[in-house]
Amino acid sequence: MTDIQELSRRIDLEDVGATTDLLVASIRDTARHFRRTGAIVALSGGIDSSACLGLAVRALGAKRVVALTLPDKESSGETVGYAQEVADAFGVELLHRDITAPLDALGCYDDRLAVVRKIVPEFDADAGDRYSVEFDPALGNDEQLQSFRLNVIRGGEQTMHRLGGRDFLTIMAATNQKQRIRMLSTYRIADERNQIVVGTSNRLELDQGFYVKHGDGCGEVFPLRHLLKSHVYEVAAHIGVPESVQKRPPTTDTFSAPQSQEEYFYGTSVRMNDELWLAWDQQEDPAATAERLGLGTSDVEKFFELYTRRALYAEYLLTSL
C-alpha cells in the first residue's frame, strides 16, 4: 500500500499528469494490499466524488468499480442526474439507494424542523417552505463574531436568523445522520462485493474537519488527501470529468433550501479559501497575507483564528475507540 507520507512528498502539483498517476497508484495499491477486487465510490454529482470515480476507474478498470448515489427527500433533483452523467462518462454501473426512510425513522427531519419552527413558528414544509444553515464569517466588522445563521425561504422571501449554540448543535447532530446512513449503505455494498470504499474528501476538508465522524470520513483510501479544491478541479479536467460537473458550483445538498459549500463552510470563494488556508498552514503573517490577497488584516486574522479552531475539531474527528 502506498505510504501516505511518501505519497505527499512525491506529489508535484505543477505536473497534473504525474500527480494523477500517483493518485491512481494509491487506489490500486490499497485494493491489492487489502485483497479487494474492486472499489465503490459514493457519487454526489460534485467535483470531488466525480474525480475519485475517474481515478478509481483508471486504477482498477470500469468493470471493477461501482458508483452509488444516495439521495433523500431533501436532495436536489439534479443530484442523481449529475451522478448518472459521471457514471456514464467513466463507463461504470450506478446503483441508486434512497435513504429517506431510515432518516425519517431516526427522527432526522422532525428534530430539525422542531428547531426551525421554534425560531419561525409559521414555517410549513408541506407548503413549500425551505431552510438551510449558513456560516457567517462576519467580515468587515471587527466587533461581530463569526456564527451560523438559519436561512428560511417562505413564499419567495428569504430571512436570516441567528442560531443559538444548542439549536445549531441539534440541527447538525440530526443532519450528520445523513452522512452516517450514506456510509452505512456504502459499506453494505462494498462488503458484499469485496470492494474498498474510496473516500472523497480533499486536503482542506480532512485537515479542517469538513466531514462527519463515522460518516463521509470513512474509507480505505483518500486519493484527494493532498489536494486542495482548486487542485481537484485540475485533476478532474485532466481525467475527463464531464464539463457540466466541473462548472457546477460546489454544493452541500444537505438541507431543503439550495446551498453552496461557500455559504455553509468556507465563508468565501473556493480559491480564496485555498489561498487563506495555505497562508495559515504556512504560518504567514496575517498582514502580509492581507496585502497579497487584497483583504483587510482583521478579516484575515478572523479566518486564521477559524482555521485554528477547526484544526482542533479535526483532531477530535480522528479519534476512535
N, C-alpha and C positions, 0 to 999 in steps of 0.2 A: 504494500500500500504506500502511495506517495506520502513522504514525510511533510507535514504541514509547514514547518519552519523552512525546510529545504525548498519547497514549492514557492513560498513567499520570497525567498532570496533570489530565485531564478526568474521570477516573473518580470518581464520587461514591458511596461505599459506603453512604451513608444513603438513596440512591434506587436500589433494586434494579432498577426498570424502566429507568431511564436507563443504569445500568451494563450491563444486559443488551443494550440497543441498541448500545452501544459495542463490546461483545464480539462481537456478531453482525456488526457492520460490519468488525471486524478480520479475520474469516474471509472475508467477501465480498470485501474489498479485496485480500486476499492471493491468492485464487483468480484474480481479474481481473488482478492485476499479473503473475503468472506464466503467464497464459493457460491455466489449467487449467479443465476443465469440471465439476469436482466435488471431493468430499473423501472421505477414508476415515478412520474412527475405530476404533482397536483397543479393543474393549469388554472390560473385566474384570468387569463386573457391579457395580462400585463407583461411588461418587458422582461422582468426578472425570470418568471417561470417559463416564459417562451424561450428565452436564451438557454435556460437549463435543459429544456426539451431538445433543442437543437444540438447542444453539446453531448447529451446522452446518446442521441442517435449517431453522432459521429464516433462516439466511443464504442458502442455496442451493436449498432445496426438497428434499423427501424423495427424489425421483427422481434427484437428483444426488449423493446421499450413500449411502455403503456402510458398514455396520458389520461388524467382523471379530472373531471370538472365536478365541483361540489357546491352548487348554488343553494340558496334558501329563498324564502318568500320575499326577502328584502333585497336580494341581489338585483343588479341592473339587468334589464332584458338583453343587453349587449354582451354580457359576460360569456354565456355559452356560445354565442356566435363567434366571438373572437377566439375562444378556445378551439372551436371546430376548425376555424381557418388556419390556426397554427398547427394543429394536428395533421390536417390535410397537407400543409406545406412540407412537413417532415415525414409524411407517409406512415404515421403511427395510428394505432387503434385508440379511439377516445371513448372512455367509459363515463357514464353520467349517473351521479348519485345525488338526489335531492335530500338535504339534511334538515328540512323544515320540521318534520315530525319529531325527531329526537330533541331538537332545540325547544320546541313547544312543550314537550313533556318535562324538560328540565326547568321550565319557567323563564327561559331567556327573554322572550318577548314581553311577557306580563310584568316581570320585575323591572325592566327598563321603562315600560310605559307608565308604571306607577310613579316613577321619579319624574317623568315628563309631565304627567298630569298634576303632580304636586306643584310644579312650577307654572304650568299653563293648564288650569283646570278644564278649559273648553277644548283641549286637544282631542281630536276624533280621528283615529287612524282609519276607521271604516269610511269616513267621508273624504279621504284622500290627504289628510294632514300628514306631513313628513317631518323628520328631525335628523339631526346629526350632532356630533360633538367636534368642536374645533379648538385648536390651540391658538391662543392669543400671545404673540411674542412681546407685545407692549413696547414696540419700537418708537423712538422719538419722544418718549415720556420717561424721564428719569425716576419719577415717583411711582408710576404704575408697575405692579408686579406681573410677571408672566402668569397666565392662568388658562383654564379651559372654560369654554362657553358652550351653552346649548343653543344650537341653531334650529329654529322652528319655522316651518313653511306652512301657512294656512291661507287658503283662498288666494294664492298668488302673492301673499305678503310674507316677508321674512322678518323675524325678530330674533335678537340675540339676548341670552340670559346667562348671567354668571353662574357657574356650577360650584356649589359648596363641596368641601372635601368628601363628605360621606356620600352625597348624591353622585359625585363623579365616580367614586370607587364602586358604588352599586351598579351603575351603568356599565362600567368597564369590566367588572367581575362577570356580569352576565354576558357581555359581548365576547369575552375571552373564551366562552364555551364554544363559540363558532369555530375558532381555530383548533380547539381540542377535539371536537367532533370530526372535523375535517381530517385531522391527523389520525384519529382512531380509524376512520374509514379507509384512509390511505394504507395504513399498516395491515388492515384486514385483507386487502387485495395483495399487498406485497408479500405477506407471509404465505398466502395460498399459492402464489406464482413463483416463489423463491427469488424475489427481487430485492434490490436495495432501494431505499427511499432517497431521492435526490432533494436535499434541502435547497430552497430557492432564495434565501436571504443573502444580501450583499454585505460588504465590509462594514459600512456605516450602520446598517440595521443590526448586525451582530454586536458591534462594539458599543452601540448606544442603546441596546435593549429594545429595538423596534420589532419585537416578535413576542410570542406568547410562550411561556414556560410550559413544556409538555404539549405544545401545540405546533405552530409552524417553526419552532426552534428545534424540532426533531429531524433526524436524518442521518444516514451513514456517511454522506459526503456533501460538502457545500462548495461547489465549484466556483461560486462567485465570492467566496470568502475574502479574497484580497482585492476586490474591485469596488470602487465607488460607483454610484449610479451612472455618472457620466461615462465611466469606463464600460459599464454593462451595455450601454447603447452602442458603443463602438464594436464590441464583440457581437452583439445582436445583428448589426448591419453586415458584419463580416461573414457570419454563418447563414445568413438568409432568412432571418425572422421577417415575416410579412411587413411591408412598409406601413400598413394601416395600424399595426401594433406599435411600431416604432414611433408613430406620430400621435398615438393615443396618450393623453395626459395620465400620469400615474394616479390611480385611484385606490381607495381602501375597500370599496364595495362592502361596507360593514353595516351601515345604517340605512334607514328608508330614504333619506334625502341624499342626492348625489354629493360626493365629496372627494377632493383630491388629497393625495398624501401631503402636499404642501400645506393644506389647511389643517390637516389632522395632526401632523407630527413635525414637519420641517419648520414651518413658520416663515419660510422664504422659498425662493425658487430652488429647484434641484441643483443646478450648477452653482448657485451662490452658497447653498448649504455645503456642498462638497468643498468649496474654497474655504469657507469658515471652519469647517471641521478639521481640514488638513492643517490650517494655521494653528488651531488649538492643539491638535495632536503633536505638532512640531514645536509647540511652546513659543510661538511667535508673539512678539509684543502686540497687545491689542491696538495701540495707537498706530503702529506700522501696518497692521492688517487693515485698519480703517482707512488709512491713506491709500493703500494699494487698491482696495476694493471700492473706494468712494462712499464709505459709510461713516456714521458717527461713531466716535470711540466708545461712548456709553452703550450704543447698540451692540457693538462687537463684544464688549465686556459682558453684556447680558447673555449673548449666545455662548460665550466661553464658560460662564457660570452654569448655564443649562447643560452643556456637554459634560461638565464635571459631575453634576448630579446624576445625569443619565448613565455615565460610566459606572458609578457606584451601583445603580439599579441593575446594570448588566452583570455585575459580579453576583448579585443575588440570583439572577436567572440561571447562571452557570452552576449553581449549587444543586445537588440532588442527593437523595438517600442512597 
